[in-house]
Amino acid sequence: MHPNAHPAPRKRLYTEEQRARRDATRWTLVQGLLAPAQFLAFAVSVVLVLRFLLTGDGYMAATVSILVKTGFLYVIMVTGAIWEKVVFGQYLFAPAFFWEDVFSFAVIGLHTLYIIALFTGFLTATEQMVLALLAYATYAVNAGQFLWKLRLARLDGAAPQGVSA
C-alpha cells in the first residue's frame, strides 16, 4: 500500500435503526448477563476436566460442570437468536454476525456430541473429557469472534455518525 493511501472505511456493524433496536431490547441485557456467566462456567469446567484428565479424580464434578456449561450454551444460543431477530429481522445468519453464527453451530454440535457420548457410552470417560476440551476450544474461538464484534460496535459508537472507525 502506498504510504499516503488510506484503507477503505469499514462498514458499520449496525445501521442507526439496528443500533436503536439493539439498545431498546431486553435481549441485549440478557446476552450481556449470560455471556459472562457462560464464561465462568467454562473456566470452572476447564479446571475440573483437566483435573480429571491429569489425576483420574473428579469425573462426576467434571461431568456436571460440562452439563452446566452446555446448558448455558443452549440458552445463550436461543436467546441470541431472539436478539438477532429483534435487531436484524432474522433469527440467525444476519450478515453482521454470519460467521459467528456459522461457528456457533460447530460449538453446539461438539457440545451436543458430548451429551450423546455421555448418555450412550460410545466414548470412554477420558475420550468424553477430550471431546469436551475440543468443544471448549471451539467455544473459545467463538467467544473471541463475539468479543471482536463488541469491540467493533464500541468503535462504531465512538465515531461520528456517517464515519467508520
N, C-alpha and C positions, 0 to 999 in steps of 0.2 A: 504494500500500500504506500502511496506517495505520502511523504511526511506532512504535507498540508491537507491531505484528504481526510475527510471526516466519515466515520462509518454511518451507514444509513440508520435513521432513527428506528428504535424498536417499537413495535406495535404495542399499545397499551393492553394490559391484561383484561381490563373491564371497560366497557363503554360507561358513560355517565349514568345511564339508566340502570345498567347492571350493577354498578357500584352502589347506587341508591337502594336497589333491591337487596343487595348483599348486606348493607348496613342496617336495613329495616327488618330483616327476617330474624326470628329467634333461632333459626337453624345455624346461623353463624356462631352464636354463643354456644350452642350445643356442640358444634365441631370444635370450638375453642376449648371447651372443657374436656371432651372425650379424647382429643389428641394427646394431651399430656398424661391423662390417666392411662391411656393405652401404652404410652412410652414407659411409664413407671412399671406397669405390669410386665412389659417386655424386659426391662432392666432386671427386675427381680427374677423373672423366669430364666433369663440367660445365666445368672449366677447359679440357680438351682439345677439347671440342666447340666452345666459344666461340672458342678459338684458331683452329680450322679455319674457323669462320664469319667471323671478323674478318680472317684473313690468307690463307685458302685453303691453308694448310700443315697437315700432320699428319693427313690423312684416315685413314690406317691406324691411327695411335695412338688417335684418337678412336673409330674403329670397334671396335677391340679393347676399349677401355675400356667402351663401351656393352655389348658382349657379356659382359664380366666382370660388370658391374652387373646385367645381365639374368639371368645365371646365379645370382647371389646372390638376386635376387628370386624366381626359381623355387624355389630350395632353401628360402628362408625361408617361402614360401607352403606348401610341402608339410609342412615340419616344424611350422609354425604350425597347420596343420590337425590334425596329430597331437596337438600340445599341447592344442588346443581339445577334441579327443575325450577325452583323458585328464582334463582339468579339468572340462569341461561335459557330456560324454557324447555329443557330436555333432561331426562333423568341421568344419563351418562353420555360420555364421549362428546361433551361440548368442546368446540375447538380449543378453548383456552386451557382445558385440562385433559385433552385427549390422551396423551401419552401417560399421564399419571393414572388415568382410569385403566388403560391397557395393562400397565404394570400391576395395578391393584388386583386384576384378575389372576395374575401369576401368584401374587401373595395369597389371595384367597384360595386358589387351587392347591397350593402347597400346605396351607393350614388345614384345609378340608381333607387332603390326603392323609395328614397326620391323624385326624379324627377317625377316618376309615381304618387306618392301620391299628389304631388303639383298640377299636371295638371289634375288629375282625381277627386281630392277632397275626396278620400276614407278615409283620415285621417283628424282630426281636425288640426287647426293651432298648438296647443300645442303638439299633437301627432307627427306632422311633425318635430317640433323642437327637440323633444325627439329622434326621428329616426335619425335626423341629428347628434345629440350628440353621438348616438350609432355608426354611420358611422365614426365619428371623433375619437372615441375610437379605432376602428379597424385601422384607418389610423395611429394613434399614435404608435400602436404596430408595424405596417408595417414599418413606418419610423424608428423605433428603430432597426428592423431587418436590414435595409439597412445601418444604421449608424454603426452597428456592423460589417457588411461586409466591409465597408470603413475602419474601424479600422484594420481589419484583413489584408486588402490589403496593408495598410501602414506598418504594422508589417512585412509582406512578403517583401516589398520593402526595409526595413531596414536590413533584414537578408542577409547574403552572399548567392550567388546562390547555390542551392542544399541543403540549410539548412532551415528547417522550424522554424518559431518563436514560 
